[in-house]
Amino acid sequence: MSIAQFENRTTTHSVTADTDLLRRLRIALSLKRRAGWHLVSVSVRNGHVQLAGTVPTFYDRQLIAALVRHVAGVYGIDDQLTVGDPSIRQQLIDQQTILQSEPATKAASFRDPFGHVPVLTQSLDEMLAGTAANVLHAS
């Protein structure tokens, strides 16, 4: 393998890994859903995460950093977050209240981005135990 092929393969691999890490970071941050977090921008390069933007409180800043730190594949964090006026949170809560008072179809598209994902009624262990029980009863 030539040096050029190796560098291209390494670059492609790191871009794919960074894209995957960015996707996992967005999912981790969306699960917590706190007002003002949409103002945070997240970028990844070779496993190092840069956080930039303004958050309403110091607690939000700490919480975001802690959530990011616990995602697999994060090698370092460059925390450029600034703490803004706590009224940001109240403004966002007021905007959400207005959205909820609008027609259900318009408000629903903003509230639950994972609404289309099916919810399983059983855990994986329960499903496997049920399959094992069906096999035992069949024999």
C-alpha positions as CSV (number, residue, x, y, z in Angstrom):
1,M,0.0,0.0,0.0
2,S,1.4,3.4,-1.0
3,I,1.7,6.3,1.5
4,A,-1.0,8.2,-0.5
5,Q,-3.4,5.3,-0.2
6,F,-2.7,4.9,3.5
7,E,-3.3,8.6,4.2
8,N,-6.5,8.6,2.2
9,R,-7.8,5.5,4.0
10,T,-6.8,7.0,7.4
11,T,-8.5,10.4,6.6
12,T,-11.7,8.6,5.4
13,H,-11.8,6.5,8.5
14,S,-11.4,9.5,10.8
15,V,-14.1,11.5,9.0
16,T,-16.5,8.5,9.3
17,A,-15.6,8.1,13.0
18,D,-16.1,11.8,13.7
19,T,-19.4,11.8,11.9
20,D,-20.6,8.8,13.9
21,L,-19.4,10.4,17.1
22,L,-21.2,13.7,16.3
23,R,-24.4,11.7,15.7
24,R,-24.0,10.0,19.1
25,L,-23.3,13.3,20.8
26,R,-26.5,14.8,19.3
27,I,-28.5,11.9,20.5
28,A,-27.1,12.0,24.0
29,L,-27.8,15.8,24.3
30,S,-31.3,15.4,22.8
31,L,-32.3,12.9,25.4
32,K,-31.8,15.4,28.2
33,R,-33.8,18.2,26.5
34,R,-33.2,21.3,28.5
35,A,-34.2,24.8,27.4
36,G,-31.4,26.7,25.7
37,W,-29.3,23.7,24.6
38,H,-30.2,24.3,20.9
39,L,-27.9,27.3,21.1
40,V,-24.9,25.1,21.6
41,S,-22.9,24.0,18.6
42,V,-20.9,20.8,18.7
43,S,-18.0,20.0,16.4
44,V,-15.7,16.9,16.4
45,R,-12.2,16.4,15.0
46,N,-10.3,13.2,15.6
47,G,-12.3,12.5,18.7
48,H,-11.8,15.9,20.3
49,V,-15.1,17.7,20.8
50,Q,-15.5,21.5,20.7
51,L,-18.5,23.0,22.4
52,A,-19.4,26.6,21.6
53,G,-22.4,28.9,22.2
54,T,-24.3,30.3,25.1
55,V,-26.2,28.4,27.8
56,P,-28.6,29.9,30.4
57,T,-26.8,28.7,33.6
58,F,-23.5,27.4,34.8
59,Y,-25.3,24.1,35.7
60,D,-26.2,23.7,32.0
61,R,-22.6,24.2,31.1
62,Q,-21.4,21.5,33.5
63,L,-24.2,19.1,32.5
64,I,-23.4,19.4,28.8
65,A,-19.7,18.8,29.5
66,A,-20.4,15.8,31.7
67,L,-22.8,14.2,29.1
68,V,-20.3,14.8,26.3
69,R,-17.4,13.3,28.4
70,H,-19.3,10.1,28.9
71,V,-20.0,9.4,25.2
72,A,-17.7,6.6,23.9
73,G,-15.0,7.9,21.5
74,V,-14.6,11.3,23.1
75,Y,-10.8,11.9,23.7
76,G,-11.0,15.5,24.8
77,I,-13.3,18.5,25.2
78,D,-12.6,22.1,24.3
79,D,-15.3,23.9,26.3
80,Q,-15.9,27.3,24.7
81,L,-19.4,27.6,26.3
82,T,-20.4,30.9,27.9
83,V,-23.0,31.4,30.5
84,G,-25.6,33.9,29.4
85,D,-28.5,35.6,31.1
86,P,-30.8,33.1,32.9
87,S,-33.7,34.8,31.2
88,I,-32.8,32.8,28.1
89,R,-34.4,29.8,29.7
90,Q,-37.6,31.7,30.5
91,Q,-37.8,33.1,27.0
92,L,-37.5,29.6,25.6
93,I,-40.1,28.2,28.0
94,D,-42.4,31.0,27.0
95,Q,-41.9,30.2,23.3
96,Q,-42.5,26.5,23.9
97,T,-45.8,27.4,25.7
98,I,-46.9,29.4,22.6
99,L,-46.0,26.4,20.3
100,Q,-48.0,24.1,22.5
101,S,-51.1,26.3,22.2
102,E,-50.9,26.2,18.4
103,P,-52.6,23.4,16.4
104,A,-51.4,20.0,17.4
105,T,-49.9,19.1,14.0
106,K,-47.6,22.1,14.0
107,A,-46.6,21.8,17.7
108,A,-46.0,18.0,17.5
109,S,-43.4,18.3,14.9
110,F,-41.2,20.4,17.2
111,R,-41.7,18.5,20.4
112,D,-40.9,14.9,19.6
113,P,-38.3,14.2,16.9
114,F,-38.3,10.5,17.7
115,G,-42.1,10.1,17.5
116,H,-41.8,7.8,14.5
117,V,-39.6,5.3,16.3
118,P,-41.6,2.3,17.5
119,V,-41.6,1.5,21.2
120,L,-41.1,-2.1,22.3
121,T,-43.3,-3.4,25.0
122,Q,-40.8,-6.0,26.1
123,S,-37.1,-5.8,27.0
124,L,-34.7,-7.9,24.9
125,D,-34.2,-10.3,27.8
126,E,-38.0,-10.8,28.0
127,M,-38.2,-11.5,24.3
128,L,-35.3,-14.0,24.4
129,A,-36.8,-15.7,27.5
130,G,-40.2,-16.0,25.6
131,T,-38.5,-17.5,22.6
132,A,-36.6,-20.0,24.7
133,A,-39.9,-20.9,26.5
134,N,-41.7,-21.4,23.2
135,V,-38.9,-23.7,22.0
136,L,-39.0,-25.8,25.2
137,H,-42.8,-26.2,25.0
138,A,-42.7,-27.1,21.3
139,S,-40.4,-30.1,22.0
